[in-house]
Amino acid sequence: MEELKYAVVDIETTGNGIKGNRITEVCVIILENGEITKTFTSLVNPSQSIPLYIESLTGINDEMVSSAPQFSEVAEEIMEITKDCIFVAHNVNFDYNILRAEFAMLAMDFKRKRLCTVRLTKKLIPGLFSYSLGNICTSINIPIYDRHRAQGDCEATVILLKRCLSLDPELEVVTEFLNRKSGAEYLPPHFKNADFEKLPKSTGVYFFRDKDGIPLYIGKAKNIKTRIKSHFQERSNRKYQLMQETYSIDYELTGSEFLALLREAELILKFYPKYNKAQKKVSRPYTLTSYHNQKGIEVFALHKNKIAPVSWMKFYTREEAVSFLENLCKDFDLCPKYTGLQSATSACNHYKLEACSGVCKEEISVTEYNSRVAKAVDFIGTYDESCLLMEKGRTKGEKSFIYLNKGKYAGYGYIGPSDDFNHPDEFRNFLVQAKTSSYADRIVSRYLNTKKNLSPVKLNSSEELVENDIWFG
């Protein structure tokens, strides 16, 4: 088998994550046929101050790098020395991405195949207490000098790589890790490629967990595997830190994207994961109310900060409210002027709605118009009824349901085609209760206001369901 050529790299930086981080020291050692053939090491002037905690860790301070070359002065040599090499580092994505960013600032494209000694050691030397460079070296008796300096750490990584290569003489593991199709190069250092391959391409919520199993991040996706891979490929400081702390990823299938949204909101409020953005307090909703004007016409209006004696429903964005009112206007032949869609004018002149009931021109009576408003109000009232919203299930033939208790999210469940379910009240046998929240309210509101042709299963009726094809057709 052809012997591979390795460029073992270690860098020290100003310590600002991935973005905004600058190199203060770099070491590259070339390993060919098991022998070191070249070594390059240099301090680098980062053109910014080195934080005190980094100085305490590495011993590198501003004075030491003040007369050192800029990265632009060593870039060509690093590009040349690593040419045709496998780029190797302990937690390779960190060193590789920092270097790529430095080259990018010089309009130079730096691309190399990568090999991570953290992942390699986990595969070939399993069962160690920790896979940090210092702890590995202690565990398997590798000498390490000048810890947290580029050359000292790089020399230790070379010995570690040679130890791993001796355990993989046919380079089967190395070849597997170098195969881009496996996705291994993107994975967090503590996460197994085999576990990534087991992730489903289905809809649900997923959990990034730390070494103690505590959720670090919770998300939802239509395709869990694809979405998680996109997390691995992001290059923000926050995502980099999340990847470093992730030891396992698991998931919960929902089948329904709507249910996945509700479960995500519910679980974030339950666990408050470290890397989920803090859920801000939902802004005060728009309230749809109505009143009788001086002519006796019942008029719809939107209020955000006023307390109204009549409150028909709530919206969390003005766009949703306007869209709902436009549909209400069309479906019940109402007047845009009296549905809060148009500023006061003598007659309707709405940019989108050409039809008008005619009440603004006195073409129909107030009594007839108000009867249409009453029908619209009856329709609005259905939004606050207790019902089941039927959605896709996790498997073929299964249906999921979302339970709304007086219009509020109160739980969910799954019903298979063989389950005994012939009456609406029997849903409680399959119900997983859930706590509602302002976030859930907003998700449900948006769903109800944008989903057309909804056929919710009402729960205030004593009539039995007709046939199972209502559920599984």
N, C-alpha and C positions, 0 to 999 in steps of 0.2 A: 504494500500500500504506500502511495506517495506520502512523504512526510510533509506535514503542514508547517507553515512558518507563523510564529506567534509574536505579536507586539504586546507585551505586558505593560500596562499603563497605570500610573497612579498620579492623581493631582491633588493639590491642596488649594482651597478657595477662600473667598471672603465670607462664605457661609450664608448666602442669601437664597437658598433653595435652588431652583433651576433658572428662572428668569432673573436677570440682574446680578447673577453670581459671576465673579471674575476669578481667574486663575492667579494664584500667588506662587505656585511651584509645580513643576511637572517633571516626571521621570518616565522614560520609555526604555524598556529592555527587550531586545530581540532574541528570541529563542528559536534555534534551528537545529534539528536532529539531536535535541536534548542538550545542546550547548548554547551558552550565551555568546552571541557574535557581535553585538553592538549595545552600547549603553549611552543614553542621552539624559542629562538632568540639568535643570536650570531653575533658579528663582525667576519670577515674572512680576514685573511692575503692573499692578491691576488698575492703576489710574483712579483709585479710590481708597479711602481709609480702611484699614483692617480692624474690625470690631475687637474689643478687649477680650471677649470670651473666645474668639478664634485665636488671638495671640496667646492666650493662656493654654489652649489646647495644642497648638502646633509649634509655638515658640517663634513664629514668623511675625515680625512687626513692620511698621511703616518704614523705619530707618533701613532695615535689611533690604527692602525691595526698592528703595528710592533710586538706587543706581543700577538696578537690574534691567534687562531688556524688556521692552513691551512685547506682548504676544505677537504682534506683527513682525517682530525681528526674529522670532524663532519658529514662526508658522511654516515656512518652506521646509525647514529641516525636519519638523515633525511630520509634515505631509510626505516627505521623501522616505524617511526612515520606516514609516508604517506601511508604505506601498506594498501591495500583494501580501499583506499579513492579516491574520485573524486578530482582531482587537480584543484583548483580554483584560479584564479588571475584576476586582472584587466588588460586586454590585455594579455591573458593567454599565447599566443605563445612566447612572449618575455621571461617571467620568466621560462616557461617550457623548452624552447630550450637552454637557458643559463645553467640551471641546468643539463640537459641531457649532454651538452658538458663537464661540470665539471666532471660528473660521467664517461663519456667516457674516459677522460684522466686517470682515475683510473681503466680502463678496467671493469667498472660496467655498466650494462644495466638498465637504469631507464625508465620505461614505466608506465604511468598512464592515465586513462581516463581524459579528460580535459573539463573544463567549463569556459567560459569567461564572466565576469560580465559586460564588455562593451556591448557585443552582447545581453546578458540576459536583461540588463537594457533598451537597445534600443527596445527590443520586448515588455517588460512588462510596461515600463514607457516611451512611445513615446513622441516626441514633445519637448524634452529639447533642450536648445540652444547649449549645448556642453556635450559630454559624457566623458570628462577627469574626473579622480577621484575627483579632487578638485572642479570642477564646479558642478558635480552631487551632491556632499555632500552639497554644498551651496544651490543648487536648492531644495533639499528635506530634508534639515535640519538634516543632519548627522554630528555629531561632529567629527572633525579630528584634531589630535594633532601630533606634530613632523612630519610635512609634509616632504616628501622625505626621511624619515627614515623608515627602514623596518617594525618595530613594529607599528609605528603610522599609516602608510598606510595600513598595514595588518588588524589592528583593525577596521579601517573605512570600509575596504572591507568586513569584516565579517558582520558588521551592514547592509551594502548594500545587501549582499547575503540574509540575513534574511528577509529584506524588499521585495526582489524579490520572495523569497519562499512563503511569505504570500500572494502574488498576483498570485501564481501558485500552489494552494493547492493540485491539482491532479498530479502535476509534469509533465504536458503535454509538456510544453515548454522545461523544463529541459531534459526530455526524448528525445525530438526531437533533441536538441543540442548534446546530448551524443551519438546519433546514427551516427556511423562512415559513413554509407552509404550516409548520407545527404551531406557530405563534409564540413559541417559547421565549423569543427575544423580547417580547413586550410584557411578559408576565411579571407580577411583583416577585421579589426575590424569595419570599417564603411560600409562594403558591405553586402547587404542582401542575405541570402541563396536563397530566392525566385527568386531574380534576376539572381543568378548563374544558377539555374535550367532552366531558360528561354533561356540561351545561346544556339546557334545552334551548331550542329555537322557538319557544312558545311565549305566550303573554303571561305576565305576572309581576311580582315584586321580588327584589333581590337584596341580599345583605352582605356587605363587606364587614368581616369580623376580625377583631384583634386576637392575640394569642390566648386570651381568656374567654373567647367566644362572645365578647361584648360587641354589639353593632357599632361600627364606625361610620357607616353610610348606608342609607336605605334609598332605593330608587325603584322606578317602575319602567317596564318596557314591553313593547309588542313582541320583540325578539330578544330574549334575555341574553343569549350568547353574544349576539352582535353588539348589543349595547354595552355589555361588560368589556368586550374587546376595545370598544371606542374609548372607554375610561383608561385602559392600559396605554393607549396611544396618545392621550392628551399630554401636553407639555407645560402645564401650569405648576407653580410652586405647591399649591394646595393638593393637586392630584398626585404629584410626586411624593409628598409626605404621606398621603393616604396609602399609596402603594407600598411604602416602606413599613407601614404598621399593619398591613393586611396579611393575615395568616390563613384565612379560609373565606370562602364565598358560598353562600347557600341561597335558596330561593323558595318562593311559594307560588305555585301556578294558580291563575284565576280564570283563564280562558277569555274573560271579558276585560277590555282595556278600561272601561268605565269602573268596574270593580277594582281593578289594579290601582287606579287613581285614588279611590276611596280608602283602600287598604294602605297605600303609601302614606296618605295623610294621617290615618289613624295610628300607624306604627311609628311614624316620626314623633308624634305627640306622646306616644307611650315611652319611647326609649331616648328621645332627644340625642340622636347620634352626633358625635363630635364634628363630623365633616359635612353634615347637612347644613345648608344655610339656615340661620335662625328664621323660623316662620314668623313673619311680622304679623302684628294684629291686623286682621282684615278690616279695611276701611268701612265706615258707616255705609250701609247699603242705600240704594234708591228705593223709596217706598211708593208703590202705586196706590193712590187713593182716589176718591171721587166726592163730588159735592154738587148741589143744585144751584145753578146760577140764577140771576134775577128773572130770567124767562122761564125758569122751571126745568131747564135742560140739565140732565145729569152729565157732568163733565169729569173726564179722567184727568189726573194730574200726577206729576212725579215730584216727590219731595225728598231731600236728603237729610236735612237737619231739623225739620219741623215735626212736631207731634201732631198727627192727624187723627180725628175721631174715627175715621174708617180707614183700615189698612187692608188692601186686597192681596198684595204679594210684594216680594222684595227682589231686587236685582243688584248685582255686585259691580256692574259696569253700565255706563249710560248707553253704550252700544247695544248691549243685550236688551235693555229696556225699550229702546227705540225700535229694534227689530221685532220684539214681541208686540208692541203697540201697532206697528204697521200691519202685521199679520192679523191682529185682532180687528183692525179697521176694515181690512178686506173681507175677512171671514164672516163678520156680522154686519157688514154694510153700514159702518159708522162714519162719522165726519172727522177728518183729520184736525179740524179746528177745535173740536171738543174732545180730542183724545190725547192732548198734550204734545202733538207733533208739529204744531204750527203756532207761531205768534199771533196774537189777536189781529185779525183783519176782518173786513166786512163779509168775505166769503172765502171758501177753500181755494188754495192755490199751492198745493203741496208738490214738491219737485218730483216725487216718485209715485204718489197715488193719484191717479187720474179720476177714479170713481169717487163719488161723495153721496151720502144719503140724501142731501138736499135740505137738511134742517137749517143749515146756515143761511139758506136763501128762502126759508119758510115754504119750501115745496112739499114738506110733509109736516104732520102735526107733532108737537112736543110729546104727546102721549105715545104716538107710534114710535118715535125715535127712542124714548125711554124704555119701551118694551124691548127694543133691540139691545140696549145697554144692559137690561136685566138678564137677557140670554147670555151676553158676554160675561157678566158677573158670575152666572151659574157655571159657565165654562171655567173661569178662573178658580172657582171654588173646588174644582176637581183636583187642583194642584195640592191642596191641603188634605186630601183624603188619604186614608191608609191604603196602601196597595203594594203589589209586588211588581218590580220591573224585571222582565225576563231578558236574559242575555245568553251569550254563548257559554258553553261549559268548557271544562278542561280536556275532555275526551269526546269522541264521536258519540252522539246520542245523549250526551249529558247537557243539561241546562243549568246556568247559574241564575240566582235571583237576588235582587237587592230589595230589602224590606224598608219601606218608608212608613213611619208611624206618624200620621197627621202631617205628612209632607216632609218629615225629618228622617234622615238616615238612621236606622236603628239596628241593622244587621244584614247578614247575607247567608247564602247556603247553596247547595248543589243538589240536583235531583236527577237521578238516572232513569232511563226508560223502563226499567223493571221495578222502580220504587212505587209503592202503593200511595198514590197521591191523586185523589179524585175530588177533593173539596178544598177550597182556598184555605180554610182554617188549619189544614193538615201541614201547612208550611212550617209550623212551629216545631214539628218533629225533626226538621232539617236545619233549623235556624241557628246560626252562630251570632249571638248578640254583639252589638258594637256600640261604642259611645259616639254620639254626634259631636260636632264642633263647628265653629264658624267656617273652617276650611271645607269640611264635608258639605255644609249648607251651600257654599259657593259652587262646589263641584256638581251637586245635585241640581241647583238652580240653572247652571249653564247647560247641563244635559237636557233638562226638561224644556228649556227655552229654545234650544237649537235642534233637538231631535224631532224630526217630522214623522207623522203617522205612528205615534206611540199608541200601544194598546196595553196599558197596565191592567193587571188583574186586581179588581177591587176586592176589598176584604170586609165590606160592610153588607154583603149580600149573603143570603142563606141558600141561594141556588147552588147546586153542585155543578162542577165543571162537566162539560159534555163528553169530550173524548181526549185521550192523551195526545192526539196530534195537535191540540192547542199548545202543548209544551214541546213536542218533539217533531213537529211537522217540518 
